[in-house]
Amino acid sequence: SRDANMLCDRRALESILKNLIENSLNHGEASQIFAKTYLQNSLVVLEVSDNGKGFSGNVKKLGQLYYRPTSQSGSGIGLYLTRTLMQKMGGKVEFSNPNQKFIVRLFIPLSPEN
């Protein structure tokens, strides 16, 4: 384990994390949220998961503008903004739902000073 500096916009990352936490609480009905980081090639991976009810929709469509898996879902804008902000920072986002759990991985470039 070692320290690593990320190349990202602080306000954008704050907005992304706030959105992911709100989604976990409001849509996933989670009572706990977990975060872990690790290095993968030249990227810092920030993985966010929770103990909520998971996600049963089409995970490949998440992050598309206005995609709503159910009529009770939100507007679909939050995960779209997450994807867009990550791309603008030179990173990417990955959504997965193993065993009906919802996991988001943010792939953030390392700063050149690493």
N, C-alpha and C positions, 0 to 999 in steps of 0.2 A: 504494500500500500504506500502511495506517495501523493504529495500534493500536486495539483495540476491547475493551471490557469485556463479558463475558457474564454473563447472569443464570442461574446454575445452582448446584446443590448439589455442592460439591467431592467429597464422598465418593461420591455417586451417579455422577458423571462418572468418577471413578477406577475404580469397579466396572464401569462400562460398558466403558471402555477395556481393563481387565484381561481381561474376558470376550471382547472382540473379538480381542485378541492371542492368548489361549489357543485360541480357535476357529481362527484362522489357522494356528497351529502344530500343533495336535492333529488337526483335521479337514481342513484344507486342505493340510497338509504343507508349509507355506511356510517358506522360509529367510530371507525379507526381508519386512518390513512397512513400508508407506509411509503417511504422514499429511500432509495439507495442509489449510489453512484459507483461507476466502475469505468475503467479505461478499455476502449476497444479500438485498436489501431490508432489513428490520430484523432479520435473522438472521445469526449466525455459522454457517457450514457447516464442519464438521470431517469430512473425507472420509478413510476408512481403507480401504486396499486392500493386497494382498499379491501375491507371485509364486507362490502355491500352485496347486493343481490346479483351482481354481474350484468352481463349484456347478452341478449339473445338474438339481436338483429344481425344484419350483414356488416361485419366489421370492415370489409373492404370499402364500403361506401362512407364510412365515417370520415369526416373532414371535408366532405363535399358540401358546397354551399346549399343550405336549406334541407339537407338530408335529415329526416326524422324517422327513426325506426318504428315508432308508434304514434298514435294521435295524442297520447299523453306526454310525449317527449317535448323537449324545449324547441327552440327555433332552428337549431342546427348551426347557428352562427358561431358559437363558442369554439367548437372543434375545428371549424373552417378557419377561424382566426388563428388558432393554435398552429395549424398546418402552414398557413400563410406567413406568420411571424417566424416560424422555424426556418422556412425557406429563405426569407429575407436575411436571416442571420447566417446563412450558409449551412444550415443543419437540416435535419428532417425529423419527422415524428412517425412513430409506428404504433398502431393500436392492435391489441390482441385480446382474445378472450378464452384462454385455456380453462377447461373445467368450469365454464360459465362464470369465470372471474374476469374482471376488466383490468387490463394492464396497459399503461401508456409508457412508451420509451421515447425520450427526447435525445437525439444524437446531436451534440454540440461540438463544433470544432475546437481543438486546442489552440490556445494563443501561440503565435510564433516564438514567443520567449521561452517555451518549454523545452 
